[in-house]
Amino acid sequence: MKTKILMVAPNSIPLYGAESIVNVKLLKLLTNNNFEVDLISKRNKWENYPAEEDLNKLDVKLNDFKIVVVDNKLSFKTILQHIRTFFTFGTVFKGAHWAFIVISELKNNLKRNKYDYVITKSSPSLLVGYYLKRKYGYKWIASWNDPYPNLKYPFPYGKGIDAKLPWFQKKVLKIMEQADCHIFPSERLKDYMCKYIDIKESNIHIIPHIVFKEKEIKKNNCTDMLRILHSGNVKSPRNPRSFILAIRRLYNDNPSINLKIDFVGVYDADLKTFISDNKLNNIISLLPPNKYQDSLKIIPNYNLAIIIEAECEEGIFLPTKVGDYMQYQIPIFTISPKNGLLNDLYQNNYIQYFSDNSDVGSIYDELKSIVIDFQNNNLKKSKFNNSYNSSHVLLSYQNINI
């Protein structure tokens, strides 16, 4: 007998950005393994982006699928929707009116189906989960890929754990605590959020992001040029400039190094000028973002992949690219907080190279080690973390009992 789920995941399909990548991988896993899923997703009315939404291409087999379009521009209509949102849920914040629209869209689904539980993924879906639990008695699983609310993101993303919420938003913490089960991708994120919301340990599951392990990979066997990839977002507060300065220093010391670095994704407008000012145009290229599947196909063309995180007091994020790089068995160099999740993975050999992102010297020293390893044909080998394996994640969902 199939488990019937209503998943409310505003950032899922169309597939664009890290949050949607995580959610679509989960949908692929569940819908191909005896879970019957109805999905509610979101599209912003005025946005255009290179996104994939063909379910066959994504290998997602939904029972029912609804994209709820929302207008985020300020107007009399959206102001009225936000007011009605406050009176419906007891709280309101920018974009929360999407949850109010979803409630009216769900009426037919609730008449036709009886779900085993509701899963919510990212804001403002928690309002929908809370409403369906309170109004219809549904079991509610709240899945947190990142901290919430946004104000409580660690600095420099937000104002930290002690950030005060405005009066009209304060109830959101109490709403979050109403979930029957909470899923976090890591212990660090769980520990961070449990400092400001009260959750019973018995209601918590740690389930990492999924990695679908590739069986056959045609790897780049180039030995005369070290090719390095950064795929994804390096816009502020992520800062690739320390890495670029370390590359400049590396070349000053050894101009004969044969090296090519591609940034594929989104970046600040002045990054191109910064690269040019450091006379690295022939080494570092800035390339536009690809659709997700296309971004995966290029990974085997490189010898090494990098991840650049923002300078935080503690690194609590699990970037989706960690799993993508593991999937294609490419060595990973992460430039991250020395106190953080990616350093934990480095200490356990799941990440092959690490440097403190607040220290150009640390980045430079690790780059030297990478170059020496490459020249000796001895780059550290990628190591797959089996707790990220799709079979392990599937078992974790099958064992949820609420």
Steps between C-alpha positions, in 0.01 A plus 500: 500500500638839400560780750296803390669836550407858433826689448485877512831612351489850347860466378494171309360507149595696290846370587721799570735565790640295786176459695309366200783260414482344847122473485480354149756233590277402792193494276683278252596259777160480666284483187707215359485301825143437613410851615202671335563873499282799424720809457417866548773726361537869424578725208560873538288683245766741374813283509674331209792263552668199333290238677400141428143389565454193280412223748615226261844656464519536877381138549233614745171305497248713684143394568385863480690821437395860540709815451349793688597827334558794733541872435768645729470857375347755736138568410163542667430132430821370659460733801149363553629143465764565765236640737282192447809282551554657844143430607514144364831390653561753779825617340616659178823579317608588148378231259275329755194571286600203280399270789160671520447440126606135537235432765221588257669300221519191724129460566441253215810298591381462858158381382652236267787375713592392848870554555718308744681824572596841365863598434590868483822626342617862541302817563209570497392134480515463881182710517321245282623208713391676817155580354438144378603356836279739693199493264498139377718313748772403251839389626753762402869444416700824482822464300764770549779521241615837638437703818164669538383777539742684271579763763655224711744393232858525626681823422568621228186339349280610789520637854566174681320287757413793726337708225170649614200437277247779433180472704290382204742213437571379854241224488693329219733333755203350684357383167827325415490313831158352415641258239475131592843428355800712399759399239846661485782416256766520772556502876647849476187652347283314752709628792491855361121515459429323829660794679195710419215251442391234748489153339499162669801289403266210424333708228826568313649310205840575344474416130773640271445623146481216246781393273420268209828319452614475138600150386712599200685830468733602219745708699735771380840334468685818402840505671657810341244757622328520837135582428297633794122556512281712721134442416227710659466827687795713612306822549544691826521404786699216343834647406716347225747789519718335766529195275588722202766683704648164599510399132674828417761429768543144371574630150737766627701220662480263204394655166540169316208326677250371243163574656144578385214601729134532394232666711165379362198672653421839650743754641522867593522747212844626603664156517609515137680829566666353810634208295622738231669728755693197626601409141334157514272523194689224322459267799159574652180498292153613609235293324119535516281257697367181339191296559569261785542184291739682267703626796549140613619381160801730502637387839702205362689742272692632802768368735377683809186677620488785750237624744524854638294586808435831671701594808276389788581437865378144441440326167160334535408461132522184290543635143330293231823499300665277760266222394529584131878478512488175699254364243761549228790389720705817457737623775361797697684806627286700742577855613285520811479599868748301708217426743237343282333210327731492198804486725331208678474325163864583428611351830320179399659500151173565314651830386855474374639853540404775745601855584374765739300748294607792719870447424652557155818333621311183590344491152839559339664219701230252404519603136872427505427153639239441228741603224774274637258207526382561144852525361583171673182344359389454859189714556308366797219266398135586542326313781126428492304560822259207524268689736417719197423196284149487358439158656589630847280809460210286375528272803499805727170619351351152516584486871326825589216410734268778612 
